[in-house]
Amino acid sequence: MLSAGRPPDVRQPPLPLLMAQMERMDKAPSPVAVFATIGGLYIAQSVIGGMTWTGLPAIMRDNGVSLDQIGLVSLIILPWALKFLWAPAVERFRLPPAGKTRTATIILGGGFLSVLCLLVIGFVDPGQVYLLLAILAVVAFATATVDIACDGYAVQSLSPENYGWGNAAQVGGAYLGSAIGAGAFLILVDKAGWQVAIWTMAAVLVLLGLPFAVFSRGRDRVEDRPHTPSLLAAWRRPEMRRGLAAAAVYVIAQKAGLAMLGPFLIDAGLDLTTVGILNGAGSMFIGLAAALAGGWLVRAFGVRGILVAALLLQAFCFLFFALHSSDKNAGVVLIAVAVASSSGVVALGFVALYAQFMHWSDPRQAGVDFTLFQCMDALISMAGGVASGYVAQYFGYGPFFAGVGAIAILAVPLIWKLCRPRLSH
């Protein structure tokens, strides 16, 4: 997510980065066009993410799958956690030393593979855990690779004063996509069946990719690029090292806790349709509203203040779940807190965190830099998700949610230090 502006006390980037930013401003296409094209791509990615990490665990639980097996769904995050390994190769392919960019080749190819895999998944029963996870791992690899190119394209295509367009595309796309993948998908499974729901999502992905497919034709720029994207170039920058630490500290409690929220609501007496409506309404309205408010709040109170507030709010939600872990008939208050936790608090914090990530990224290799931040997020999410399944299965929801709530509180002073003002935007 992007944010415009830079306070006067922030250290300016070195000359090569400034030159790259000035060149980007001169060649940037219309922000409206960029919004229209990448908006569909971010929605599509979030449709897949919502299906996989929110919808699928609830469906598996409804089919009698054990919590420890449901926890294995988090392993699908592995390609997102490891995509930094091939991000430099993707960026070097996308941005050759001379000639046209190859963004469209990467994005459209990955999208085709994702749709093909979803068509195959329609023939797989949701109870066939290991086969289902294997195919979804291929989808995750394709979408993770597409995301490298998409993030690089977004950072390169927008001048700093138009970062708000990128924010709108990412935030709005994420929550609209989540509403479809975690909300509408569950309702379709409950009403029309697994196969119809999966194939409908495949058709949605095709429709969402059409704007980019049409707009990208013949628009790749021809230019010389003396900088070679690499992991070493990223690691040498102190902003990158600080950002990786911030990503790990911020998401560790949040992602672990949210991994068990769907199964928790099912065990609390809700059916798939109700959970789907909650996910859809929460993502569409609460999440989007919190994201838009977060953009204003970051400007007013800074990155640190919003991240700390989000951590404390998330801790409150998890501790509330711990106190109500034995409830078998979910009440209105429990449902409201669940929606606020999974949509509102998450959106509020990530607007601040991802805006900071974009400013820490070098526009000459934005796909590599932003990928590293996302990989740290995904790696912690994967480990926390797998562990959460076992802890919830063998110790119960009460100790589990109490533990992640305590971790969120402990993360507050670390985030306060890592995002100190001299590196905050």
C-alpha positions in Angstrom: 0.0 0.0 0.0 1.2 3.4 -0.9 1.2 6.8 0.8 2.2 10.2 -0.6 4.5 12.6 1.1 7.8 12.6 3.0 8.5 14.6 6.2 11.4 17.0 6.1 13.4 15.2 8.8 13.6 11.9 6.8 17.0 11.1 5.2 16.9 11.4 1.4 17.7 8.4 -0.7 21.0 8.3 -2.6 21.4 10.0 -6.0 20.7 6.8 -8.1 17.4 6.3 -6.3 16.5 10.0 -6.8 17.3 9.8 -10.5 15.2 6.7 -10.8 12.3 8.4 -9.1 12.5 11.4 -11.3 12.6 9.3 -14.4 9.6 7.3 -13.2 7.7 10.5 -12.7 8.4 11.6 -16.3 7.3 8.3 -17.8 4.4 7.4 -15.4 1.2 6.5 -17.2 -2.2 8.0 -16.1 -2.9 7.0 -12.5 -6.5 6.2 -13.4 -5.2 3.7 -16.0 -2.9 2.1 -13.5 -5.6 1.9 -10.9 -8.0 0.2 -13.4 -5.4 -2.4 -14.5 -3.7 -3.3 -11.2 -7.0 -3.0 -9.3 -8.3 -6.1 -11.0 -5.1 -8.0 -10.4 -5.1 -7.2 -6.7 -8.8 -8.2 -6.4 -8.0 -11.5 -8.2 -5.1 -12.3 -5.9 -7.3 -11.6 -2.9 -10.0 -13.8 -4.3 -7.5 -16.7 -4.2 -6.2 -15.8 -0.8 -9.7 -15.5 0.7 -10.7 -18.9 -0.7 -7.5 -20.5 0.5 -6.9 -19.1 4.0 -10.4 -18.1 5.1 -12.9 -20.1 3.1 -11.2 -23.4 2.9 -10.5 -23.9 6.6 -14.2 -23.4 7.3 -15.2 -25.8 4.6 -12.8 -28.4 5.8 -14.1 -28.1 9.3 -17.6 -28.4 8.1 -16.5 -31.7 6.3 -15.1 -33.1 9.6 -11.4 -32.4 9.0 -9.4 -32.2 12.2 -7.9 -28.9 13.4 -4.3 -30.1 13.1 -4.9 -31.0 9.4 -6.6 -27.7 8.8 -3.5 -26.0 10.2 -1.6 -27.5 7.2 -3.4 -25.1 4.9 -0.9 -22.5 6.1 1.8 -24.5 4.3 0.3 -23.1 1.1 1.9 -19.8 2.1 5.3 -21.3 1.5 5.7 -20.0 -2.1 4.8 -16.5 -0.7 7.4 -16.9 2.0 10.1 -18.1 -0.4 9.4 -16.0 -3.5 12.3 -13.8 -2.7 14.5 -16.6 -4.0 13.2 -16.2 -7.6 12.2 -12.5 -7.3 15.5 -11.2 -8.7 15.2 -13.6 -11.6 11.7 -12.4 -12.2 12.7 -8.8 -12.0 15.7 -9.3 -14.4 13.4 -11.0 -16.8 10.7 -8.3 -16.4 13.3 -5.5 -16.7 16.0 -6.6 -19.1 19.2 -4.4 -19.5 17.7 -3.0 -22.7 14.4 -3.3 -24.5 10.7 -3.7 -23.6 9.5 -4.6 -20.1 7.9 -8.0 -19.9 5.4 -7.4 -17.1 2.4 -8.6 -19.2 4.1 -11.9 -20.0 4.5 -12.8 -16.4 1.1 -11.6 -15.1 -1.0 -13.2 -17.9 1.0 -16.4 -17.8 0.6 -16.8 -14.1 -3.1 -15.9 -14.3 -3.7 -18.6 -16.9 -2.0 -21.3 -14.7 -4.1 -20.2 -11.7 -7.4 -20.5 -13.6 -6.4 -23.9 -15.0 -5.6 -25.3 -11.5 -9.0 -24.1 -10.2 -10.7 -25.9 -12.9 -8.9 -29.1 -11.9 -9.7 -28.5 -8.2 -13.4 -28.6 -9.1 -13.0 -32.4 -9.5 -11.3 -32.8 -6.1 -13.3 -33.5 -2.9 -12.5 -31.0 -0.1 -11.9 -33.9 2.2 -8.9 -35.0 0.1 -6.6 -32.7 2.1 -3.2 -33.6 0.6 -4.2 -33.6 -3.0 -6.1 -30.3 -2.6 -3.1 -28.7 -0.8 -0.8 -29.9 -3.6 -2.8 -28.2 -6.3 -3.3 -25.1 -4.3 0.5 -24.9 -3.8 0.9 -24.6 -7.6 -1.7 -21.8 -7.6 0.2 -20.1 -4.8 3.4 -20.3 -6.7 1.8 -18.8 -9.8 0.1 -16.0 -7.9 3.2 -15.2 -5.8 5.2 -14.8 -9.0 2.6 -12.6 -10.5 2.6 -10.5 -7.4 6.4 -9.8 -7.8 5.7 -8.3 -11.3 2.5 -6.5 -10.2 4.1 -4.8 -7.2 7.1 -3.7 -9.3 4.8 -2.4 -12.0 2.7 -0.4 -9.4 5.8 1.2 -7.8 7.3 2.1 -11.2 4.1 3.3 -12.8 3.1 5.8 -10.1 4.8 9.0 -9.2 5.0 9.8 -5.5 2.1 12.3 -5.6 -0.1 9.6 -7.0 0.7 7.0 -4.4 -2.9 7.3 -3.2 -4.0 5.6 -6.4 -1.8 2.6 -5.5 -3.2 2.6 -2.0 -6.7 2.5 -3.3 -6.0 -0.3 -5.7 -4.2 -2.5 -3.1 -6.5 -1.8 -0.2 -9.8 -1.8 -2.1 -8.7 -4.8 -4.2 -7.7 -6.8 -1.1 -10.9 -6.3 0.7 -13.2 -6.6 -2.3 -11.3 -9.8 -3.3 -11.6 -11.1 0.2 -15.3 -10.5 0.2 -15.6 -12.6 -2.9 -13.1 -15.4 -1.9 -14.0 -15.7 1.7 -17.6 -14.6 1.6 -19.4 -15.3 -1.7 -17.3 -18.5 -2.2 -18.6 -20.0 1.1 -22.2 -19.1 0.3 -21.8 -20.7 -3.1 -20.4 -23.9 -1.6 -23.2 -24.1 0.9 -26.0 -23.4 -1.7 -24.7 -24.8 -5.0 -21.9 -27.2 -4.1 -18.1 -27.3 -4.2 -17.6 -27.8 -7.9 -19.9 -24.9 -9.0 -18.4 -22.6 -6.4 -14.8 -23.4 -7.5 -15.5 -23.0 -11.2 -17.4 -19.7 -10.6 -14.3 -18.4 -8.9 -12.2 -19.4 -11.9 -14.6 -17.4 -14.1 -14.3 -14.4 -11.8 -10.5 -14.5 -12.1 -10.7 -14.4 -15.9 -13.0 -11.3 -15.8 -10.7 -9.6 -13.3 -7.7 -10.1 -15.5 -9.3 -8.6 -18.7 -8.6 -4.9 -17.9 -4.9 -5.6 -17.6 -4.8 -7.9 -20.6 -6.5 -5.2 -22.8 -4.5 -2.2 -21.4 -1.1 -3.8 -21.4 -1.1 -4.6 -25.1 1.7 -2.6 -26.8 2.3 -0.4 -23.7 5.6 -1.9 -22.5 8.3 0.8 -22.5 11.6 0.5 -24.4 14.6 1.8 -22.2 18.1 1.1 -21.0 18.4 -0.2 -17.4 22.0 -0.1 -15.9 20.9 -1.4 -12.5 20.7 -5.1 -12.0 18.1 -6.2 -9.4 19.6 -8.5 -6.7 19.1 -9.6 -3.2 22.5 -8.3 -2.2 21.6 -4.8 -3.3 18.5 -4.9 -1.2 20.3 -6.3 1.9 22.9 -3.6 1.8 20.3 -0.9 2.5 19.5 -0.4 6.3 15.9 0.4 5.5 15.4 -3.1 4.2 16.8 -4.8 7.3 14.7 -2.7 9.5 11.6 -3.3 7.4 12.1 -7.1 7.5 12.2 -7.0 11.3 9.1 -4.8 11.5 7.2 -7.2 9.2 8.1 -10.2 11.4 7.2 -8.5 14.7 3.9 -7.1 13.5 2.3 -10.1 11.9 3.4 -12.9 14.3 0.3 -12.8 16.6 -2.1 -11.4 14.1 -1.7 -14.1 11.4 -1.6 -17.0 13.9 -4.8 -15.9 15.6 -6.7 -15.2 12.4 -5.8 -18.7 11.1 -8.1 -20.3 13.6 -10.9 -17.7 13.5 -13.0 -19.5 10.9 -12.9 -22.9 12.6 -13.6 -21.2 15.9 -16.8 -19.6 14.6 -17.9 -23.0 13.1 -17.4 -24.6 16.5 -19.2 -21.7 18.1 -22.3 -22.8 16.2 -22.3 -20.8 13.0 -22.9 -22.4 9.6 -20.9 -21.8 6.4 -23.4 -19.4 5.0 -23.3 -17.2 8.1 -19.5 -17.3 8.2 -19.5 -16.4 4.5 -21.8 -13.5 5.0 -19.6 -12.3 7.9 -16.5 -12.5 5.9 -18.0 -10.9 2.9 -19.7 -8.0 4.8 -16.7 -7.5 7.0 -14.3 -7.3 4.0 -16.6 -5.2 1.9 -17.6 -2.6 4.4 -15.6 -2.8 7.7 -12.3 -3.6 6.1 -12.5 -1.1 3.3 -13.8 1.6 5.6 -10.9 0.9 8.1 -8.4 1.0 5.3 -9.6 4.3 4.0 -9.6 5.7 7.5 -6.2 4.3 8.1 -4.8 6.3 5.2 -6.0 9.5 6.9 -4.9 8.4 10.4 -1.4 7.6 9.2 -1.0 11.1 7.9 -2.4 12.5 11.1 -0.7 10.3 13.7 2.2 8.6 11.9 3.0 5.0 11.1 4.1 4.1 14.7 0.9 5.3 16.3 -1.3 3.4 14.0 0.7 0.2 14.2 0.7 0.3 18.0 -3.1 1.0 18.1 -3.7 -1.9 15.7 -1.7 -4.3 17.8 -3.5 -3.3 21.0 -6.9 -3.6 19.3 -6.0 -7.1 18.0 -4.8 -8.1 21.4 -8.2 -7.1 22.9 -10.0 -9.1 20.2 -8.0 -12.3 20.8 -8.3 -12.0 24.6 -12.1 -11.6 24.1 -12.2 -14.8 22.1 -10.2 -16.6 24.9 -12.9 -15.5 27.4 -15.7 -16.8 25.2 -13.9 -19.9 23.9 -16.4 -22.3 25.5 -19.4 -20.6 23.9 -21.4 -23.0 21.7 -24.0 -20.5 20.6 -22.2 -17.5 19.1 -23.8 -14.2 20.3 -24.0 -10.9 18.6 -21.1 -9.4 20.5 -18.8 -12.4 19.6 -19.7 -12.1 15.9 -19.1 -8.3 16.0 -15.7 -8.7 17.5 -14.8 -11.4 15.0 -15.7 -9.1 12.1 -13.8 -6.2 13.6 -10.7 -8.4 14.2 -10.6 -10.1 10.9 -11.3 -7.0 8.8 -11.2 -3.7 10.5 -8.1 -4.1 12.7 -6.1 -5.9 10.0 -6.9 -3.2 7.4 -6.0 -0.4 9.8 -2.6 -1.8 10.6 -1.6 -2.9 7.1 -2.3 0.5 5.6 0.4 1.8 7.8 2.8 -1.1 7.4 2.6 -1.5 3.7 2.8 2.3 3.1 6.1 2.2 4.9 7.3 -0.8 2.9 6.7 1.1 -0.4 8.8 4.0 0.8 11.6 1.6 1.9 11.6 0.0 -1.6 14.1 1.0 -4.3 12.1 1.8 -7.5 14.9 0.3 -9.6 14.2 -3.1 -8.2 10.8 -2.6 -6.5 9.7 -6.1 -7.2 12.6 -7.5 -5.3 12.4 -5.2 -2.3 8.7 -5.4 -1.7 8.8 -9.1 -2.2 11.3 -9.4 0.6 8.9 -7.7 3.0 6.0 -9.8 1.9 8.1 -13.0 2.2 8.9 -12.2 5.8 5.1 -11.7 6.4 4.3 -15.0 4.6 7.0 -16.9 6.4 5.8 -15.9 9.9 2.2 -16.4 8.8 2.9 -19.9 7.6 4.8 -20.9 10.8 2.2 -19.3 13.0 -0.7 -20.9 11.1 0.7 -24.4 11.3 1.5 -24.0 15.0 -1.9 -22.5 15.7 -3.7 -25.6 14.4 -1.8 -27.8 16.8 -2.1 -25.5 19.8 -5.8 -25.1 19.3 -6.3 -28.8 18.7 -4.5 -30.0 21.8 -4.8 -27.1 24.3 -8.1 -25.6 23.2 -9.2 -22.2 21.9 -9.0 -20.5 25.3 -5.2 -20.9 25.9 -4.5 -20.4 22.2 -6.2 -17.0 21.9 -4.9 -15.9 25.2 -1.4 -16.7 24.0 -1.6 -14.8 20.8 -3.2 -11.9 22.6 -0.2 -11.7 24.9 2.2 -11.9 22.0 0.5 -8.9 20.3 1.0 -6.9 23.5 4.7 -7.8 23.7 5.1 -6.7 20.1 4.1 -3.1 20.9 7.5 -1.8 22.2 9.4 -3.5 19.4 7.3 -1.9 16.7 7.6 1.4 18.4 11.4 1.1 18.2 11.6 -0.3 14.7 9.4 2.4 13.2 11.0 5.4 14.9 10.3 8.7 13.2 13.5 9.1 11.3 12.5 6.2 9.0 8.7 6.7 9.1 6.8 8.5 6.3 
